[in-house]
Amino acid sequence: MKMKNRIKKIRKELDLTQQEFADRIGIKRGAVANYEIGRNMPADSVISLICREFHVNEEWLRTGEGDMFISTPTSGLDMLIRDYGLSDADASLIESFVNLKPAIRAALIDFVIDAAEEISKTGKKNVKVPASADIDIDAEVADYRRTLVEQKKAEDAGSLSSGEKDA
């Protein structure tokens, strides 16, 4: 199956018209029609928009491999895990905290605040952080830059297509 068929299949699966599909990702209806008949191939930015808006597996959209849709988080914790790339330990800590009784959560927060104040009073600012917590700041900055560039490309693609006339 070609990409043009996969785009149409997504739209049909979601029970959307070409106009509704286009509106959701910020492009013109004519562009969707051209993708579906194979006249044009969507730019990478449009593929990213489709995947993000409709929770489509990008590998499936590009190649036909895998499932059409990515699984969506079923809980707030699942969303935190996905959005922040939390480890199992991070997720376990958060889940344990939110499952505490409210009074125990409040007491724990008070304890952390009191401990931080005591550390501050004693001037012990050189707290050792385990080596496993080292952060590659250059990699973090590079990832952030990539995200900004992708967002800019998506915005530019949306503004370019908004200048087109519907066919």
C-alpha positions, 0 to 999 in steps of 0.5 A: 500500500502506498502512502497516498492510500495510507493517508486516505485510510487514516482519514476514513478510519477517523471518519473525517472529510478531507476538509475536516482532516485538513483543518485539524492539521492546518492545511488546505483541503486541496493538499489532502486531496493531492496527497490522496490521489498521489499527485503530491507527497507530503513534506516531512513537516506535514507527516509530523503534523499528521502523526502528532494530531491523529496519534499515527505511527510514523513508521506505518505512515511512511512504510506501512510497517507496524500498527497504524496508530500509536497507543495513547496514554490511559492515565495521567501517569502514562502521559507523564512517562511519555512526555518527560521520558520517565524511567521506571524508577521515576514513574514508581516514585511518582505513583507511590507519592500520589497513592499516599494519603493526602495527610502523609503527602503533606507531611512528606512535603513539609519534611523535604522543605524543612530538610532543605531549610536546614541544609541551607542554614548550615551552608552545606551547598556541596551536595554530592550527586551520584554519577548516574545523575550526570546530564549531558547538557550539550545533548539536552541543548541539541535536542531542544534545538531540534524540537524548536526547528521542527516546530518552526518548520511545522509552523512555516508549512502551515503558513505556506499552505494557508496561502494556497487556494483550494482546488 
